[in-house]
């Protein structure tokens, strides 16, 4: 019977622990500084030598769902021009 009392106290104390929620990861890919590339055609975008990881995604391209804060993503529109620049 004592074991149940001890377990009850332990579980009660465990429930009182403060939960820490992680903040959203900081985006460090520099997508804000690349806004001048909006509207650029795919051919010109592919000729740029980026210093960080990047990927170019067409409208119907398959994309992995792994998150990398240092990777810049370029999403193209139906005209193969940069429509969105984002980290991930």
C-alpha positions, -999 to +999 in steps of 0.1 A: +000+000+000+029+023+008+042+019-028+010+033-042+013+064-019+049+069-029+041+065-066+011+089-062+034+116-047+060+111-074+035+114-102+019+144-085+053+161-083+061+152-119+029+168-131+040+201-115+072+204-135+074+234-158+073+226-195+097+245-216+086+251-252+113+257-278+112+288-298+108+287-336+142+281-351+160+312-362+162+314-400+198+320-409+198+314-446+196+351-455+165+349-477+156+385-468+188+398-484+180+379-516+148+397-524+165+413-554+164+378-571+125+378-572+113+374-608+147+360-620+144+332-646+155+297-637+185+298-661+200+329-645+193+316-610+211+283-618+242+302-630+246+319-596+273+303-572+257+304-538+279+300-507+252+282-487+230+252-494+201+260-517+174+243-539+153+255-568+117+242-568+095+243-598+057+243-595+053+205-598+086+195-583+088+170-554+103+184-522+117+167-491+102+179-458+135+181-438+141+215-423+174+231-426+176+267-413+208+274-434+192+264-467+176+289-490+147+277-512+136+293-544+101+285-555+093+292-592+060+301-608+045+287-640+068+310-660+099+295-643+106+327-625+114+331-588+081+337-570+092+330-534+124+329-514+124+312-480+145+293-455+141+256-448 
